[in-house]
Amino acid sequence: MKIKSFCFGPFSENTYVIYDDSQQCIIIDPGCNNNLENKELQNFISDHQLNPVRLVLTHAHIDHILGNAFVFDTYKLLPEMHPFELDNLKMAETVSRVYGIPYTAGPEPKNFLKESGELGFGN
């Protein structure tokens, strides 16, 4: 398994792509919030011929979800997160205005994560 980290957004948030030899990957906490950062994430995935299969959020603070809409639009992935974070996700538009940060809301999750367990993908 390999991990690529990116430092994105006005909060210098860490975004991760975890992948293996199956070429499947998961995207964790997409903090990308402009065209340059979106392209950086997309280029890495494309250059490594990866197939994103999950979008995982460690939590739903604004810095960790700025790229959710981009990831959905590009890869059709719905976010997965703990259900207790749903209120934070729903407040993101208000929080983004407080910070003066552009934000496009993505879709809400359909699958929720438990407090513990494994994140499966690829091999």
MOPAC internal coordinates of N, CA, C and O (Angstrom, degrees):
PM7 1SCF
backbone

  N    0.0000 0     0.00 0     0.00 0    0    0    0
  C    1.4395 1     0.00 0     0.00 0    1    0    0
  C    1.5279 1   108.09 1     0.00 0    2    1    0
  O    1.2310 1   121.26 1   -37.33 1    3    2    1
  N    1.3259 1   115.20 1   142.67 1    3    2    1
  C    1.4640 1   121.17 1   179.09 1    5    3    2
  C    1.5266 1   109.13 1  -124.65 1    6    5    3
  O    1.2310 1   121.12 1   -28.15 1    7    6    5
  N    1.3190 1   115.45 1   151.85 1    7    6    5
  C    1.4622 1   121.79 1   179.74 1    9    7    6
  C    1.5162 1   108.83 1  -128.78 1   10    9    7
  O    1.2310 1   120.80 1   -50.77 1   11   10    9
  N    1.3178 1   116.07 1   129.23 1   11   10    9
  C    1.4677 1   122.47 1   172.55 1   13   11   10
  C    1.5170 1   107.19 1  -115.02 1   14   13   11
  O    1.2310 1   120.68 1   -50.36 1   15   14   13
  N    1.3177 1   116.31 1   129.64 1   15   14   13
  C    1.4688 1   119.85 1   177.83 1   17   15   14
  C    1.5168 1   109.99 1  -111.61 1   18   17   15
  O    1.2310 1   121.44 1   -30.33 1   19   18   17
  N    1.3112 1   114.85 1   149.67 1   19   18   17
  C    1.4562 1   123.86 1   177.19 1   21   19   18
  C    1.5207 1   107.17 1  -129.91 1   22   21   19
  O    1.2310 1   120.50 1   -31.95 1   23   22   21
  N    1.3121 1   116.66 1   148.05 1   23   22   21
  C    1.4635 1   121.97 1   174.45 1   25   23   22
  C    1.5285 1   106.80 1  -111.79 1   26   25   23
  O    1.2310 1   120.71 1   -69.33 1   27   26   25
  N    1.3394 1   116.26 1   110.67 1   27   26   25
  C    1.4589 1   121.28 1  -171.11 1   29   27   26
  C    1.5289 1   112.32 1  -123.06 1   30   29   27
  O    1.2310 1   122.19 1   -21.30 1   31   30   29
  N    1.3027 1   113.41 1   158.70 1   31   30   29
  C    1.4559 1   122.46 1   167.17 1   33   31   30
  C    1.5072 1   115.09 1    75.23 1   34   33   31
  O    1.2310 1   121.60 1    -5.25 1   35   34   33
  N    1.3235 1   114.54 1   174.75 1   35   34   33
  C    1.4638 1   120.97 1  -177.42 1   37   35   34
  C    1.5307 1   113.08 1   -68.33 1   38   37   35
  O    1.2310 1   120.39 1   165.44 1   39   38   37
  N    1.3415 1   116.85 1   -14.56 1   39   38   37
  C    1.4623 1   120.40 1   179.10 1   41   39   38
  C    1.5295 1   111.92 1   -98.72 1   42   41   39
  O    1.2310 1   120.01 1  -177.76 1   43   42   41
  N    1.3388 1   117.58 1     2.24 1   43   42   41
  C    1.4721 1   122.44 1  -175.16 1   45   43   42
  C    1.5275 1   110.76 1    52.35 1   46   45   43
  O    1.2310 1   121.64 1  -129.63 1   47   46   45
  N    1.3033 1   114.46 1    50.37 1   47   46   45
  C    1.4636 1   123.02 1  -178.12 1   49   47   46
  C    1.5257 1   109.92 1   -79.10 1   50   49   47
  O    1.2310 1   120.39 1   -32.89 1   51   50   49
  N    1.3243 1   116.86 1   147.11 1   51   50   49
  C    1.4621 1   122.12 1   179.03 1   53   51   50
  C    1.5224 1   110.72 1   -93.06 1   54   53   51
  O    1.2310 1   121.22 1   -56.34 1   55   54   53
  N    1.3219 1   115.27 1   123.66 1   55   54   53
  C    1.4545 1   124.45 1   174.28 1   57   55   54
  C    1.5169 1   106.91 1  -110.11 1   58   57   55
  O    1.2310 1   120.35 1   -36.60 1   59   58   57
  N    1.3219 1   116.94 1   143.40 1   59   58   57
  C    1.4560 1   120.79 1  -178.43 1   61   59   58
  C    1.5186 1   111.50 1  -127.49 1   62   61   59
  O    1.2310 1   121.21 1   -35.05 1   63   62   61
  N    1.3240 1   115.29 1   144.95 1   63   62   61
  C    1.4586 1   122.97 1   167.29 1   65   63   62
  C    1.5209 1   105.74 1  -120.02 1   66   65   63
  O    1.2310 1   121.00 1   -59.55 1   67   66   65
  N    1.3206 1   115.70 1   120.45 1   67   66   65
  C    1.4597 1   121.32 1   178.18 1   69   67   66
  C    1.5157 1   107.16 1  -110.45 1   70   69   67
  O    1.2310 1   120.86 1   -50.01 1   71   70   69
  N    1.3367 1   115.96 1   129.99 1   71   70   69
  C    1.4648 1   119.78 1  -175.47 1   73   71   70
  C    1.5199 1   110.67 1  -145.82 1   74   73   71
  O    1.2310 1   121.47 1   -15.23 1   75   74   73
  N    1.3260 1   114.79 1   164.77 1   75   74   73
  C    1.4576 1   119.63 1   177.84 1   77   75   74
  C    1.5198 1   109.62 1  -138.20 1   78   77   75
  O    1.2310 1   120.65 1     9.52 1   79   78   77
  N    1.3252 1   116.36 1  -170.48 1   79   78   77
  C    1.4639 1   120.07 1  -175.51 1   81   79   78
  C    1.5220 1   114.04 1   -70.28 1   82   81   79
  O    1.2310 1   119.65 1   171.86 1   83   82   81
  N    1.3223 1   118.27 1    -8.14 1   83   82   81
  C    1.4716 1   120.98 1   174.86 1   85   83   82
  C    1.5260 1   110.97 1   -75.45 1   86   85   83
  O    1.2310 1   120.51 1   167.53 1   87   86   85
  N    1.3300 1   116.63 1   -12.47 1   87   86   85
  C    1.4636 1   125.41 1  -176.02 1   89   87   86
  C    1.5315 1   112.50 1    75.61 1   90   89   87
  O    1.2310 1   119.77 1  -177.54 1   91   90   89
  N    1.3299 1   118.05 1     2.46 1   91   90   89
  C    1.4542 1   120.07 1   171.43 1   93   91   90
  C    1.5221 1   108.48 1   -79.96 1   94   93   91
  O    1.2310 1   121.02 1   -27.67 1   95   94   93
  N    1.3326 1   115.65 1   152.33 1   95   94   93
  C    1.4611 1   119.28 1   177.64 1   97   95   94
  C    1.5136 1   110.17 1  -146.26 1   98   97   95
  O    1.2310 1   121.59 1   -19.12 1   99   98   97
  N    1.3252 1   114.55 1   160.88 1   99   98   97
  C    1.4551 1   121.04 1   170.07 1  101   99   98
  C    1.5282 1   107.35 1  -118.78 1  102  101   99
  O    1.2310 1   121.47 1   -35.08 1  103  102  101
  N    1.3091 1   114.79 1   144.92 1  103  102  101
  C    1.4641 1   122.23 1   176.77 1  105  103  102
  C    1.5208 1   106.31 1  -105.11 1  106  105  103
  O    1.2310 1   120.48 1   -50.88 1  107  106  105
  N    1.3188 1   116.68 1   129.12 1  107  106  105
  C    1.4602 1   121.36 1  -178.92 1  109  107  106
  C    1.5243 1   109.19 1  -118.29 1  110  109  107
  O    1.2310 1   120.91 1   -54.70 1  111  110  109
  N    1.3244 1   115.86 1   125.30 1  111  110  109
  C    1.4685 1   123.88 1   174.47 1  113  111  110
  C    1.5331 1   113.75 1    55.01 1  114  113  111
  O    1.2310 1   120.07 1  -112.26 1  115  114  113
  N    1.3252 1   117.47 1    67.74 1  115  114  113
  C    1.4683 1   118.82 1  -178.36 1  117  115  114
  C    1.5355 1   111.71 1   -72.99 1  118  117  115
  O    1.2310 1   120.61 1   -79.86 1  119  118  117
  N    1.3106 1   116.43 1   100.14 1  119  118  117
  C    1.4574 1   121.49 1  -179.59 1  121  119  118
  C    1.5142 1   113.79 1   -91.42 1  122  121  119
  O    1.2310 1   119.97 1  -174.79 1  123  122  121
  N    1.3258 1   117.66 1     5.21 1  123  122  121
  C    1.4709 1   121.14 1  -179.03 1  125  123  122
  C    1.5306 1   109.48 1   -64.71 1  126  125  123
  O    1.2310 1   120.80 1   -45.98 1  127  126  125
  N    1.3377 1   116.08 1   134.02 1  127  126  125
  C    1.4683 1   117.01 1  -176.87 1  129  127  126
  C    1.5223 1   113.67 1  -140.47 1  130  129  127
  O    1.2310 1   120.45 1  -158.41 1  131  130  129
  N    1.3257 1   116.74 1    21.59 1  131  130  129
  C    1.4657 1   119.06 1   172.78 1  133  131  130
  C    1.5283 1   108.06 1  -150.37 1  134  133  131
  O    1.2310 1   120.78 1    -9.70 1  135  134  133
  N    1.3055 1   116.12 1   170.30 1  135  134  133
  C    1.4675 1   120.09 1  -174.93 1  137  135  134
  C    1.5204 1   112.78 1   -61.06 1  138  137  135
  O    1.2310 1   119.91 1   141.74 1  139  138  137
  N    1.3326 1   117.78 1   -38.26 1  139  138  137
  C    1.4602 1   121.25 1  -179.99 1  141  139  138
  C    1.5318 1   110.94 1   -63.58 1  142  141  139
  O    1.2310 1   120.34 1   133.41 1  143  142  141
  N    1.3219 1   116.95 1   -46.59 1  143  142  141
  C    1.4674 1   120.90 1   179.35 1  145  143  142
  C    1.5268 1   111.23 1   -68.05 1  146  145  143
  O    1.2310 1   120.37 1   138.79 1  147  146  145
  N    1.3267 1   116.89 1   -41.21 1  147  146  145
  C    1.4660 1   120.05 1   176.91 1  149  147  146
  C    1.5216 1   110.22 1   -57.68 1  150  149  147
  O    1.2310 1   120.85 1   135.10 1  151  150  149
  N    1.3210 1   115.98 1   -44.90 1  151  150  149
  C    1.4643 1   121.43 1  -179.20 1  153  151  150
  C    1.5242 1   110.92 1   -65.41 1  154  153  151
  O    1.2310 1   120.03 1   141.94 1  155  154  153
  N    1.3220 1   117.54 1   -38.06 1  155  154  153
  C    1.4621 1   120.84 1   178.57 1  157  155  154
  C    1.5327 1   110.72 1   -60.25 1  158  157  155
  O    1.2310 1   120.55 1   133.83 1  159  158  157
  N    1.3211 1   116.55 1   -46.17 1  159  158  157
  C    1.4599 1   121.00 1   177.99 1  161  159  158
  C    1.5292 1   110.46 1   -64.14 1  162  161  159
  O    1.2310 1   120.83 1   132.03 1  163  162  161
  N    1.3157 1   116.01 1   -47.97 1  163  162  161
  C    1.4599 1   121.12 1  -178.22 1  165  163  162
  C    1.5429 1   111.10 1   -62.82 1  166  165  163
  O    1.2310 1   120.01 1   138.23 1  167  166  165
  N    1.3178 1   117.59 1   -41.77 1  167  166  165
  C    1.4637 1   120.82 1   179.34 1  169  167  166
  C    1.5230 1   111.86 1   -63.51 1  170  169  167
  O    1.2310 1   120.46 1   138.76 1  171  170  169
  N    1.3342 1   116.73 1   -41.24 1  171  170  169
  C    1.4620 1   118.57 1   178.73 1  173  171  170
  C    1.5258 1   110.03 1   -61.04 1  174  173  171
  O    1.2310 1   120.44 1   133.35 1  175  174  173
  N    1.3203 1   116.77 1   -46.65 1  175  174  173
  C    1.4622 1   121.21 1  -179.44 1  177  175  174
  C    1.5287 1   110.45 1   -62.45 1  178  177  175
  O    1.2310 1   120.47 1   136.45 1  179  178  177
  N    1.3054 1   116.71 1   -43.55 1  179  178  177
  C    1.4615 1   121.58 1   179.92 1  181  179  178
  C    1.5290 1   111.71 1   -68.60 1  182  181  179
  O    1.2310 1   120.31 1   133.38 1  183  182  181
  N    1.3277 1   117.02 1   -46.62 1  183  182  181
  C    1.4674 1   121.53 1  -178.47 1  185  183  182
  C    1.5330 1   112.25 1   -60.42 1  186  185  183
  O    1.2310 1   120.67 1   148.99 1  187  186  185
  N    1.3328 1   116.33 1   -31.01 1  187  186  185
  C    1.4639 1   120.81 1  -179.96 1  189  187  186
  C    1.5349 1   111.70 1   -97.26 1  190  189  187
  O    1.2310 1   120.92 1  -172.76 1  191  190  189
  N    1.3275 1   115.85 1     7.24 1  191  190  189
  C    1.4667 1   123.32 1   178.37 1  193  191  190
  C    1.5301 1   111.47 1    51.42 1  194  193  191
  O    1.2310 1   121.44 1  -132.45 1  195  194  193
  N    1.3312 1   114.85 1    47.55 1  195  194  193
  C    1.4574 1   120.83 1  -178.36 1  197  195  194
  C    1.5209 1   111.19 1   -92.60 1  198  197  195
  O    1.2310 1   121.56 1   -26.13 1  199  198  197
  N    1.3126 1   114.62 1   153.87 1  199  198  197
  C    1.4555 1   122.52 1   177.25 1  201  199  198
  C    1.5330 1   108.20 1  -117.43 1  202  201  199
  O    1.2310 1   119.68 1   -79.24 1  203  202  201
  N    1.3308 1   118.21 1   100.76 1  203  202  201
  C    1.4636 1   120.04 1   178.98 1  205  203  202
  C    1.5349 1   111.02 1   -65.33 1  206  205  203
  O    1.2310 1   120.96 1   -51.49 1  207  206  205
  N    1.3353 1   115.78 1   128.51 1  207  206  205
  C    1.4584 1   120.25 1  -177.62 1  209  207  206
  C    1.5307 1   113.12 1  -120.22 1  210  209  207
  O    1.2310 1   120.10 1   167.14 1  211  210  209
  N    1.3393 1   117.42 1   -12.86 1  211  210  209
  C    1.4709 1   120.09 1   178.79 1  213  211  210
  C    1.5248 1   109.66 1  -148.79 1  214  213  211
  O    1.2310 1   121.38 1   -33.18 1  215  214  213
  N    1.3282 1   114.96 1   146.82 1  215  214  213
  C    1.4573 1   123.61 1   171.18 1  217  215  214
  C    1.5202 1   106.48 1  -118.52 1  218  217  215
  O    1.2310 1   120.68 1   -67.80 1  219  218  217
  N    1.3352 1   116.30 1   112.20 1  219  218  217
  C    1.4577 1   122.11 1  -174.53 1  221  219  218
  C    1.5171 1   109.61 1  -114.20 1  222  221  219
  O    1.2310 1   121.07 1   -46.22 1  223  222  221
  N    1.3196 1   115.57 1   133.78 1  223  222  221
  C    1.4659 1   121.72 1   176.87 1  225  223  222
  C    1.5149 1   109.17 1  -111.82 1  226  225  223
  O    1.2310 1   120.52 1   -54.10 1  227  226  225
  N    1.3312 1   116.62 1   125.90 1  227  226  225
  C    1.4614 1   119.35 1   174.66 1  229  227  226
  C    1.5199 1   110.11 1   -69.19 1  230  229  227
  O    1.2310 1   121.05 1   147.62 1  231  230  229
  N    1.3147 1   115.59 1   -32.38 1  231  230  229
  C    1.4599 1   123.72 1   172.45 1  233  231  230
  C    1.5230 1   106.85 1  -165.04 1  234  233  231
  O    1.2310 1   119.93 1    -5.80 1  235  234  233
  N    1.3192 1   117.73 1   174.20 1  235  234  233
  C    1.4678 1   120.38 1  -170.87 1  237  235  234
  C    1.5220 1   113.79 1  -113.24 1  238  237  235
  O    1.2310 1   120.06 1  -147.36 1  239  238  237
  N    1.3307 1   117.48 1    32.64 1  239  238  237
  C    1.4664 1   118.68 1   171.14 1  241  239  238
  C    1.5244 1   108.58 1   -65.71 1  242  241  239
  O    1.2310 1   120.39 1   -25.80 1  243  242  241
  N    1.2967 1   116.85 1   154.20 1  243  242  241
  C    1.4600 1   122.63 1  -172.34 1  245  243  242
  C    1.5279 1   113.07 1   -53.44 1  246  245  243
  O    1.2310 1   119.97 1   140.17 1  247  246  245
  N    1.3296 1   117.66 1   -39.83 1  247  246  245
  C    1.4654 1   119.56 1  -177.46 1  249  247  246
  C    1.5269 1   112.79 1   -66.21 1  250  249  247
  O    1.2310 1   119.65 1   156.94 1  251  250  249
  N    1.3128 1   118.27 1   -23.06 1  251  250  249
  C    1.4636 1   122.31 1  -178.11 1  253  251  250
  C    1.5247 1   113.35 1   -92.31 1  254  253  251
  O    1.2310 1   119.75 1   173.54 1  255  254  253
  N    1.3215 1   118.08 1    -6.46 1  255  254  253
  C    1.4736 1   120.20 1  -174.60 1  257  255  254
  C    1.5234 1   113.63 1  -125.12 1  258  257  255
  O    1.2310 1   120.20 1  -176.10 1  259  258  257
  N    1.3181 1   117.21 1     3.90 1  259  258  257
  C    1.4683 1   119.47 1  -177.13 1  261  259  258
  C    1.5293 1   112.68 1   -56.00 1  262  261  259
  O    1.2310 1   120.02 1   149.92 1  263  262  261
  N    1.3233 1   117.57 1   -30.08 1  263  262  261
  C    1.4573 1   121.11 1  -177.94 1  265  263  262
  C    1.5195 1   114.90 1   -97.85 1  266  265  263
  O    1.2310 1   119.63 1  -172.95 1  267  266  265
  N    1.3269 1   118.31 1     7.05 1  267  266  265
  C    1.4714 1   119.84 1  -178.75 1  269  267  266
  C    1.5216 1   112.59 1   -56.43 1  270  269  267
  O    1.2310 1   119.88 1   134.40 1  271  270  269
  N    1.3176 1   117.83 1   -45.60 1  271  270  269
  C    1.4756 1   120.85 1  -178.85 1  273  271  270
  C    1.5218 1   110.21 1   -64.06 1  274  273  271
  O    1.2310 1   120.05 1   138.39 1  275  274  273
  N    1.3273 1   117.51 1   -41.61 1  275  274  273
  C    1.4619 1   120.97 1   177.94 1  277  275  274
  C    1.5287 1   110.66 1   -61.01 1  278  277  275
  O    1.2310 1   120.36 1   133.54 1  279  278  277
  N    1.3299 1   116.92 1   -46.46 1  279  278  277
  C    1.4633 1   120.19 1  -179.67 1  281  279  278
  C    1.5244 1   110.38 1   -63.28 1  282  281  279
  O    1.2310 1   120.08 1   139.32 1  283  282  281
  N    1.3219 1   117.45 1   -40.68 1  283  282  281
  C    1.4633 1   119.36 1   177.78 1  285  283  282
  C    1.5293 1   110.84 1   -64.95 1  286  285  283
  O    1.2310 1   120.48 1   132.30 1  287  286  285
  N    1.3134 1   116.69 1   -47.70 1  287  286  285
  C    1.4716 1   120.10 1  -179.24 1  289  287  286
  C    1.5272 1   112.14 1   -61.59 1  290  289  287
  O    1.2310 1   120.24 1   144.77 1  291  290  289
  N    1.3143 1   117.16 1   -35.23 1  291  290  289
  C    1.4623 1   121.80 1  -175.62 1  293  291  290
  C    1.5196 1   112.91 1   -86.27 1  294  293  291
  O    1.2310 1   120.44 1   138.38 1  295  294  293
  N    1.3435 1   116.77 1   -41.62 1  295  294  293
  C    1.4615 1   120.74 1  -171.78 1  297  295  294
  C    1.5323 1   113.75 1  -120.38 1  298  297  295
  O    1.2310 1   120.22 1   178.95 1  299  298  297
  N    1.3370 1   117.19 1    -1.05 1  299  298  297
  C    1.4690 1   122.74 1   178.82 1  301  299  298
  C    1.5297 1   112.78 1    60.25 1  302  301  299
  O    1.2310 1   120.38 1  -145.86 1  303  302  301
  N    1.3221 1   116.89 1    34.14 1  303  302  301
  C    1.4584 1   121.70 1   179.19 1  305  303  302
  C    1.5219 1   110.90 1   -99.85 1  306  305  303
  O    1.2310 1   120.72 1   -50.64 1  307  306  305
  N    1.3094 1   116.24 1   129.36 1  307  306  305
  C    1.4583 1   121.81 1   172.87 1  309  307  306
  C    1.5298 1   108.36 1   -86.71 1  310  309  307
  O    1.2310 1   120.13 1   -34.17 1  311  310  309
  N    1.3253 1   117.37 1   145.83 1  311  310  309
  C    1.4639 1   118.65 1   179.05 1  313  311  310
  C    1.5249 1   111.32 1   -68.84 1  314  313  311
  O    1.2310 1   121.41 1   -31.00 1  315  314  313
  N    1.3306 1   114.90 1   149.00 1  315  314  313
  C    1.4580 1   122.82 1   171.95 1  317  315  314
  C    1.5233 1   106.59 1  -120.90 1  318  317  315
  O    1.2310 1   120.94 1   -47.25 1  319  318  317
  N    1.3289 1   115.81 1   132.75 1  319  318  317
  C    1.4600 1   120.51 1  -178.06 1  321  319  318
  C    1.5167 1   108.64 1  -159.51 1  322  321  319
  O    1.2310 1   120.83 1    -6.61 1  323  322  321
  N    1.3141 1   116.02 1   173.39 1  323  322  321
  C    1.4577 1   120.75 1   175.52 1  325  323  322
  C    1.5360 1   108.42 1   -70.59 1  326  325  323
  O    1.2310 1   119.82 1   -38.34 1  327  326  325
  N    1.3225 1   117.96 1   141.66 1  327  326  325
  C    1.4724 1   119.66 1  -177.62 1  329  327  326
  C    1.5316 1   113.98 1   -61.67 1  330  329  327
  O    1.2310 1   119.69 1   155.27 1  331  330  329
  N    1.3163 1   118.20 1   -24.73 1  331  330  329
  C    1.4639 1   120.18 1   178.88 1  333  331  330
  C    1.5193 1   112.51 1   -67.10 1  334  333  331
  O    1.2310 1   119.89 1   165.54 1  335  334  333
  N    1.3208 1   117.82 1   -14.46 1  335  334  333
  C    1.4694 1   122.11 1  -179.97 1  337  335  334
  C    1.5274 1   113.26 1   -88.86 1  338  337  335
  O    1.2310 1   119.86 1   176.82 1  339  338  337
  N    1.3126 1   117.88 1    -3.18 1  339  338  337
  C    1.4638 1   121.06 1  -176.70 1  341  339  338
  C    1.5240 1   111.78 1   -60.80 1  342  341  339
  O    1.2310 1   119.48 1   142.18 1  343  342  341
  N    1.3179 1   118.60 1   -37.82 1  343  342  341
  C    1.4666 1   120.76 1   178.06 1  345  343  342
  C    1.5306 1   111.25 1   -62.73 1  346  345  343
  O    1.2310 1   120.28 1   138.98 1  347  346  345
  N    1.3403 1   117.06 1   -41.02 1  347  346  345
  C    1.4725 1   120.04 1   176.88 1  349  347  346
  C    1.5268 1   110.83 1   -61.99 1  350  349  347
  O    1.2310 1   120.52 1   138.30 1  351  350  349
  N    1.3209 1   116.61 1   -41.70 1  351  350  349
  C    1.4634 1   120.53 1   179.18 1  353  351  350
  C    1.5295 1   110.56 1   -62.13 1  354  353  351
  O    1.2310 1   120.72 1   137.40 1  355  354  353
  N    1.3152 1   116.23 1   -42.60 1  355  354  353
  C    1.4743 1   120.40 1  -178.79 1  357  355  354
  C    1.5294 1   112.33 1   -69.87 1  358  357  355
  O    1.2310 1   119.83 1   156.34 1  359  358  357
  N    1.3273 1   117.93 1   -23.66 1  359  358  357
  C    1.4701 1   122.45 1   179.46 1  361  359  358
  C    1.5250 1   112.87 1   -88.69 1  362  361  359
  O    1.2310 1   119.96 1   176.94 1  363  362  361
  N    1.3201 1   117.69 1    -3.06 1  363  362  361
  C    1.4646 1   121.68 1  -171.68 1  365  363  362
  C    1.5236 1   113.02 1   -58.63 1  366  365  363
  O    1.2310 1   119.95 1   139.92 1  367  366  365
  N    1.3039 1   117.71 1   -40.08 1  367  366  365
  C    1.4700 1   119.18 1  -179.04 1  369  367  366
  C    1.5266 1   110.64 1   -63.27 1  370  369  367
  O    1.2310 1   120.20 1   137.69 1  371  370  369
  N    1.3102 1   117.23 1   -42.31 1  371  370  369
  C    1.4665 1   121.42 1   177.81 1  373  371  370
  C    1.5274 1   110.46 1   -64.72 1  374  373  371
  O    1.2310 1   120.18 1   134.89 1  375  374  373
  N    1.3041 1   117.26 1   -45.11 1  375  374  373
  C    1.4660 1   121.66 1  -179.80 1  377  375  374
  C    1.5289 1   110.44 1   -62.79 1  378  377  375
  O    1.2310 1   120.45 1   139.18 1  379  378  377
  N    1.3259 1   116.74 1   -40.82 1  379  378  377
  C    1.4662 1   119.28 1  -179.99 1  381  379  378
  C    1.5293 1   111.36 1   -62.26 1  382  381  379
  O    1.2310 1   120.38 1   143.51 1  383  382  381
  N    1.3231 1   116.87 1   -36.49 1  383  382  381
  C    1.4721 1   119.84 1   177.68 1  385  383  382
  C    1.5205 1   110.87 1   -67.59 1  386  385  383
  O    1.2310 1   120.09 1   141.76 1  387  386  385
  N    1.3225 1   117.42 1   -38.24 1  387  386  385
  C    1.4707 1   121.32 1   178.37 1  389  387  386
  C    1.5310 1   109.94 1   -60.06 1  390  389  387
  O    1.2310 1   120.54 1   138.11 1  391  390  389
  N    1.3316 1   116.57 1   -41.89 1  391  390  389
  C    1.4705 1   121.46 1  -179.64 1  393  391  390
  C    1.5286 1   112.85 1   -85.06 1  394  393  391
  O    1.2310 1   119.82 1   170.53 1  395  394  393
  N    1.3275 1   117.95 1    -9.47 1  395  394  393
  C    1.4570 1   120.94 1  -178.21 1  397  395  394
  C    1.5175 1   112.91 1    70.40 1  398  397  395
  O    1.2310 1   120.77 1  -146.82 1  399  398  397
  N    1.3197 1   116.13 1    33.18 1  399  398  397
  C    1.4619 1   122.10 1  -177.45 1  401  399  398
  C    1.5285 1   108.66 1  -108.73 1  402  401  399
  O    1.2310 1   120.20 1   -49.52 1  403  402  401
  N    1.3307 1   117.23 1   130.48 1  403  402  401
  C    1.4644 1   118.75 1   175.81 1  405  403  402
  C    1.5284 1   110.74 1   -64.00 1  406  405  403
  O    1.2310 1   120.65 1   -41.53 1  407  406  405
  N    1.3183 1   116.37 1   138.47 1  407  406  405
  C    1.4590 1   121.24 1  -178.14 1  409  407  406
  C    1.5123 1   108.98 1  -148.60 1  410  409  407
  O    1.2310 1   121.15 1   -48.25 1  411  410  409
  N    1.3105 1   115.41 1   131.75 1  411  410  409
  C    1.4544 1   122.09 1   172.58 1  413  411  410
  C    1.5142 1   106.90 1  -113.72 1  414  413  411
  O    1.2310 1   120.62 1   -59.11 1  415  414  413
  N    1.3112 1   116.43 1   120.89 1  415  414  413
  C    1.4607 1   120.54 1  -178.38 1  417  415  414
  C    1.5187 1   110.51 1   -68.86 1  418  417  415
  O    1.2310 1   121.13 1   -42.93 1  419  418  417
  N    1.3021 1   115.43 1   137.07 1  419  418  417
  C    1.4574 1   121.72 1   172.99 1  421  419  418
  C    1.5188 1   108.92 1   -98.79 1  422  421  419
  O    1.2310 1   120.28 1     2.48 1  423  422  421
  N    1.3134 1   117.08 1  -177.52 1  423  422  421
  C    1.4613 1   120.05 1  -179.92 1  425  423  422
  C    1.5237 1   111.64 1   -71.05 1  426  425  423
  O    1.2310 1   121.44 1   -20.18 1  427  426  425
  N    1.3106 1   114.86 1   159.82 1  427  426  425
  C    1.4616 1   120.42 1   175.87 1  429  427  426
  C    1.5221 1   109.48 1   -82.26 1  430  429  427
  O    1.2310 1   120.48 1   -20.38 1  431  430  429
  N    1.3297 1   116.69 1   159.62 1  431  430  429
  C    1.4622 1   119.70 1  -179.87 1  433  431  430
  C    1.5254 1   112.19 1   -69.97 1  434  433  431
  O    1.2310 1   121.35 1   -25.33 1  435  434  433
  N    1.3104 1   115.02 1   154.67 1  435  434  433
  C    1.4620 1   121.55 1   169.93 1  437  435  434
  C    1.5144 1   109.53 1  -109.96 1  438  437  435
  O    1.2310 1   120.60 1   155.52 1  439  438  437
  N    1.3309 1   116.45 1   -24.48 1  439  438  437
  C    1.4667 1   121.90 1   177.63 1  441  439  438
  C    1.5203 1   108.75 1  -115.24 1  442  441  439
  O    1.2310 1   121.61 1   -43.00 1  443  442  441
  N    1.3130 1   114.53 1   137.00 1  443  442  441
  C    1.4540 1   119.64 1   179.97 1  445  443  442
  C    1.5226 1   110.39 1  -115.12 1  446  445  443
  O    1.2310 1   121.43 1   -28.89 1  447  446  445
  N    1.3267 1   114.86 1   151.11 1  447  446  445
  C    1.4524 1   121.85 1  -179.74 1  449  447  446
  C    1.5214 1   110.49 1   -94.40 1  450  449  447
  O    1.2310 1   121.19 1   -29.06 1  451  450  449
  N    1.3228 1   115.33 1   150.94 1  451  450  449
  C    1.4579 1   121.33 1   174.28 1  453  451  450
  C    1.5270 1   108.17 1   -87.94 1  454  453  451
  O    1.2310 1   121.11 1   -11.88 1  455  454  453
  N    1.3281 1   115.49 1   168.12 1  455  454  453
  C    1.4603 1   120.01 1  -178.94 1  457  455  454
  C    1.5123 1   113.11 1   -63.25 1  458  457  455
  O    1.2310 1   119.68 1   149.93 1  459  458  457
  N    1.2995 1   118.21 1   -30.07 1  459  458  457
  C    1.4619 1   120.63 1   179.17 1  461  459  458
  C    1.5190 1   108.90 1  -137.16 1  462  461  459
  O    1.2310 1   121.16 1   -15.72 1  463  462  461
  N    1.2988 1   115.38 1   164.28 1  463  462  461
  C    1.4461 1   120.42 1   179.76 1  465  463  462
  C    1.5073 1   110.38 1   137.02 1  466  465  463
  O    1.2310 1   120.68 1     8.86 1  467  466  465
  N    1.3047 1   116.30 1  -171.14 1  467  466  465
  C    1.4489 1   122.88 1  -179.04 1  469  467  466
  C    1.5210 1   110.23 1  -112.34 1  470  469  467
  O    1.2310 1   121.34 1   -29.58 1  471  470  469
  N    1.3278 1   115.04 1   150.42 1  471  470  469
  C    1.4668 1   121.77 1   174.11 1  473  471  470
  C    1.5231 1   106.95 1  -101.83 1  474  473  471
  O    1.2310 1   120.46 1   -70.91 1  475  474  473
  N    1.2982 1   116.72 1   109.09 1  475  474  473
  C    1.4467 1   120.17 1  -177.21 1  477  475  474
  C    1.5261 1   112.52 1   -91.89 1  478  477  475
  O    1.2310 1   121.53 1   -34.66 1  479  478  477
  N    1.3351 1   114.67 1   145.34 1  479  478  477
  C    1.4605 1   123.37 1   171.76 1  481  479  478
  C    1.5138 1   106.64 1  -171.87 1  482  481  479
  O    1.2310 1   120.58 1   -17.86 1  483  482  481
  N    1.3116 1   116.50 1   162.14 1  483  482  481
  C    1.4654 1   121.34 1   173.77 1  485  483  482
  C    1.4998 1   113.77 1    49.92 1  486  485  483
  O    1.2310 1   121.36 1    40.88 1  487  486  485
  N    1.3495 1   115.00 1  -139.12 1  487  486  485
  C    1.4751 1   120.18 1  -178.77 1  489  487  486
  C    1.5241 1   110.55 1   -88.12 1  490  489  487
  O    1.2310 1   120.10 1   180.00 1  491  490  489

